[in-house]
């Protein structure tokens, strides 16, 4: 596929982006005027260059664009409320990936204005980790993503995490390297949930043969607290146990209750899975390799991965059902 290249000097609103690789900027604002000054010319520049422009944002941002673009709103490749896109981190990232395939096939660069308003919802702050994964997964995609974050609606720690996950920020005149940016693997290790299991309330099971141990594991798991999603929990743990046995011949499974979650930890003593982004996005080149971890992590409410020379540890957290 041929890639289009443009003169970077003419791109006032995307800095040194050449239209060949992924540009990823976090734009933080506190008033509507800031949106007008940053977003409107960014969109107008893309339309003037004949680039597909997609806007997925909340009402405030969409109202600003509607007022300024008027009938030219119809020229946008997509103009949708952000609330319609949130399906949880894994499914949302997968939907983004699928929606970009026709644009990728066209060979032209494109640009996106995205406002992940779901960051304010329960479970939404984890999206910062998927933003970080996008830096790796979409590195060779020829588009610029202008990600909007409204300080009036988002907690300060959520905004700070976004600044750490995006390599670019707006300095008031142009896109510039973010002084807070952290490499993807560093950011993920810092942001994935971590905790110590309660010392005397952990149940343990060792499995080295799923032909005999699969049913035993299902019977062993305490699924009562998550009975509405017991099938999902069972499948998620099974997928990671299969990976552990394939990697090391044995899986060490632990289970405990933590706050309002049930945690299942699967540890192996293999060489270690050293891709910190593993399981965040469904592998596209080899869907069968790595699919199990993606399934497990997408079914859980949250998860973490820790790998070293002594093996890999995956934790899957499922929120307990409300008390009846």
C-alpha positions in Angstrom: 0.0 0.0 0.0 1.4 3.4 -1.0 1.5 6.0 1.7 0.8 9.6 1.0 3.3 12.2 2.3 2.7 15.9 2.7 4.9 18.9 3.3 5.0 19.2 7.1 5.6 23.0 6.8 2.0 23.6 5.6 0.5 21.7 8.6 0.1 24.5 11.1 -2.2 22.5 13.4 -0.4 19.2 13.4 3.1 20.4 13.8 5.7 18.1 12.3 3.2 15.3 11.4 3.9 14.2 7.8 0.8 12.1 7.2 2.9 8.9 7.3 2.7 7.7 10.9 0.5 8.0 13.9 0.3 11.4 15.6 -1.2 11.3 19.1 -2.0 14.5 21.0 -3.7 15.1 24.3 -5.5 18.5 24.3 -6.7 19.6 27.8 -9.1 22.5 28.0 -11.2 24.3 30.6 -13.5 26.4 28.5 -15.3 26.5 25.1 -13.1 29.2 23.7 -10.1 26.8 23.9 -12.0 24.3 21.9 -12.8 26.8 19.2 -9.2 27.9 19.0 -7.8 24.4 18.8 -10.4 22.1 17.3 -12.0 24.3 14.6 -8.8 25.1 12.7 -7.6 21.5 13.1 -10.8 20.3 11.4 -10.8 23.0 8.7 -7.2 22.3 7.8 -8.0 18.6 7.3 -11.1 19.4 5.1 -9.0 21.9 3.1 -6.4 19.2 2.4 -9.0 16.6 1.4 -8.3 14.4 4.3 -11.1 12.3 5.9 -11.9 14.0 9.2 -13.8 12.1 11.9 -15.2 13.7 15.0 -16.4 11.6 18.0 -17.1 14.1 20.8 -19.6 15.3 23.4 -22.2 17.9 22.8 -20.1 20.9 23.8 -17.4 20.1 21.2 -20.0 19.1 18.6 -22.0 22.3 19.1 -18.8 24.4 18.7 -18.1 22.7 15.4 -21.6 22.9 14.2 -21.7 26.7 14.7 -18.5 27.2 12.8 -18.8 24.7 10.0 -22.5 25.0 9.4 -23.4 23.1 6.3 -19.8 21.8 5.9 -20.5 19.4 8.8 -21.7 17.1 6.0 -18.2 16.9 4.7 -17.0 15.1 7.8 -16.4 11.4 7.4 -18.0 10.9 10.8 -19.7 13.2 13.3 -21.0 11.2 16.3 -21.5 11.6 20.1 -18.8 9.9 22.1 -21.3 8.1 24.3 -22.3 5.9 21.4 -18.7 4.5 21.1 -18.0 3.2 24.6 -18.2 -0.6 24.9 -15.5 -1.1 27.5 -11.8 -0.7 26.8 -11.1 -3.9 24.7 -14.3 -3.7 22.6 -13.9 0.1 22.0 -10.2 -0.3 20.9 -11.3 -3.1 18.6 -14.1 -1.0 17.1 -11.6 1.9 16.5 -9.3 -0.6 14.8 -12.1 -2.0 12.6 -13.4 1.5 11.6 -10.0 2.6 10.4 -9.4 -0.3 8.0 -11.2 1.3 5.0 -9.3 4.5 5.6 -6.0 2.5 5.8 -6.8 0.7 2.6 -7.3 4.0 0.8 -3.7 5.0 1.3 -4.6 8.6 2.4 -3.9 10.1 5.7 -6.8 11.0 7.9 -7.4 12.8 11.2 -9.7 12.2 14.2 -11.0 14.5 16.9 -11.9 12.2 19.8 -13.3 13.0 23.2 -13.4 9.9 25.5 -16.1 11.3 27.8 -16.4 7.8 29.3 -13.3 8.5 31.3 -15.7 9.9 33.9 -17.7 6.7 34.2 -17.0 3.7 36.4 -14.3 1.7 34.7 -13.6 4.5 32.3 -10.2 5.7 33.8 -8.7 2.4 32.5 -9.0 3.8 29.0 -5.8 5.7 29.6 -4.0 2.3 29.3 -5.7 1.7 25.9 -4.6 5.1 24.7 -1.0 4.1 25.6 -1.4 0.8 23.8 -2.6 2.7 20.7 0.9 4.3 20.5 2.3 0.8 19.7 -0.7 -0.8 17.9 -1.2 2.1 15.5 2.3 3.4 15.2 2.4 2.9 11.4 -1.1 4.2 10.7 -1.2 7.5 8.8 -3.5 9.5 11.0 -3.5 12.2 13.6 -5.6 11.8 16.7 -6.5 14.9 18.6 -7.8 13.6 22.0 -9.8 16.1 24.0 -10.0 16.2 27.8 -12.3 18.7 29.6 -10.9 19.6 33.1 -14.4 20.7 34.1 -15.7 17.2 33.8 -12.7 14.9 34.6 -10.9 14.3 37.8 -7.4 15.7 37.9 -5.7 12.3 38.3 -7.5 11.1 35.1 -6.3 14.1 33.1 -2.8 13.6 34.5 -2.9 9.9 33.3 -3.9 11.1 29.8 -0.9 13.4 29.6 1.3 10.5 30.6 -0.2 8.3 27.9 0.0 10.8 24.9 3.4 11.7 23.4 2.2 15.1 22.3 0.4 18.1 23.9 -0.6 21.5 22.7 1.7 24.2 24.0 -0.6 27.1 23.1 0.8 27.6 19.6 1.7 24.2 18.3 1.9 20.4 19.1 4.9 19.7 21.3 6.4 16.7 23.0 4.6 16.0 26.3 6.9 16.5 29.3 4.8 13.9 31.2 4.8 11.2 28.6 5.9 7.7 29.7 6.8 4.8 27.4 3.9 2.4 27.0 5.4 -0.5 29.0 6.4 1.9 31.9 3.0 3.5 31.9 1.1 0.1 31.9 3.1 -1.3 34.7 2.4 1.8 36.8 -1.3 2.0 36.0 -2.4 -1.6 36.1 -4.0 -2.5 39.4 -1.6 -3.9 42.0 -2.3 -5.2 45.4 -1.2 -7.9 47.9 -3.5 -10.8 48.5 -4.8 -11.2 52.1 -2.4 -13.4 54.0 -4.8 -16.0 55.3 -7.7 -15.8 52.9 -6.2 -17.2 49.7 -7.2 -20.5 48.1 -4.7 -22.2 45.8 -4.8 -24.9 43.1 -2.0 -26.3 40.9 -3.0 -27.6 37.5 -0.7 -29.4 35.1 -3.1 -31.3 32.9 -6.4 -29.7 31.6 -7.7 -33.0 30.4 -8.1 -34.0 34.1 -7.9 -30.6 35.8 -10.3 -28.5 33.8 -13.5 -29.8 35.5 -11.7 -29.8 38.9 -10.8 -26.2 38.4 -14.3 -25.2 37.5 -15.6 -27.0 40.6 -12.9 -25.4 42.7 -13.6 -21.8 41.7 -15.9 -19.9 44.1 -18.3 -18.4 41.5 -21.1 -17.6 43.8 -20.1 -13.9 44.3 -20.1 -13.5 40.5 -22.9 -15.9 39.6 -24.4 -13.5 37.0 -21.1 -13.8 35.1 -19.9 -17.1 36.2 -19.5 -18.4 32.7 -17.3 -15.4 31.8 -15.2 -15.9 34.9 -14.7 -19.6 34.2 -13.8 -19.0 30.6 -11.4 -16.2 31.4 -9.5 -18.2 34.0 -9.5 -21.3 31.7 -7.9 -19.3 28.8 -5.0 -18.0 31.0 -4.5 -21.5 32.6 -4.2 -23.0 29.1 -1.5 -20.4 28.3 0.4 -21.1 31.5 0.4 -24.8 30.9 1.6 -24.3 27.3 4.3 -22.0 28.5 5.6 -23.9 31.5 3.7 -27.2 31.9 1.9 -26.1 35.1 -0.4 -23.3 36.3 -0.5 -22.0 39.9 -4.0 -20.6 40.4 -4.9 -18.5 43.4 -8.3 -17.0 44.4 -9.2 -14.3 46.9 -11.8 -11.6 47.7 -10.6 -8.0 47.6 -13.0 -5.1 48.3 -16.0 -5.8 46.0 -14.1 -8.0 43.6 -13.1 -11.7 43.3 -9.5 -12.0 42.1 -8.1 -15.0 40.2 -4.3 -15.0 39.8 -2.7 -17.4 37.4 1.1 -17.8 37.6 3.5 -19.9 35.6 7.3 -20.5 35.8 8.0 -20.1 32.1 10.3 -17.7 30.3 8.0 -14.8 31.0 5.7 -12.9 28.7 7.5 -9.6 28.2 5.1 -7.8 26.0 3.3 -5.5 28.5 0.6 -4.7 25.9 -0.3 -8.4 25.5 -4.1 -9.0 25.7 -5.1 -5.4 25.2 -5.8 -5.8 21.5 -6.8 -8.8 19.6 -3.8 -9.9 17.4 -4.7 -9.1 13.8 -1.8 -10.8 12.0 -2.2 -14.1 13.9 -5.6 -14.2 15.6 -5.0 -17.6 17.1 -1.9 -16.6 18.9 -2.6 -14.4 21.8 -6.3 -14.6 21.5 -6.8 -16.4 24.8 -5.3 -13.6 26.8 -7.3 -11.0 24.9 -10.5 -13.0 25.7 -9.6 -13.3 29.3 -8.7 -9.6 29.8 -11.8 -8.4 27.9 -14.1 -10.5 30.0 -12.7 -9.4 33.3 -13.5 -6.0 34.9 -9.8 -5.4 35.2 -6.6 -7.2 34.9 -2.8 -7.0 35.3 0.3 -8.7 33.9 3.6 -9.1 35.6 6.5 -11.0 33.9 10.1 -11.6 34.8 12.7 -14.3 34.3 10.8 -16.5 36.8 7.5 -16.6 34.9 4.4 -14.6 34.2 1.6 -13.7 36.6 -1.9 -12.6 35.3 -4.5 -11.3 37.6 -8.2 -11.2 36.6 -10.6 -9.1 38.7 -14.3 -9.6 38.5 -16.7 -7.3 40.3 -19.0 -9.1 42.7 -22.8 -9.0 42.0 -24.7 -6.5 44.1 -26.0 -7.8 47.3 -29.6 -9.1 46.9 
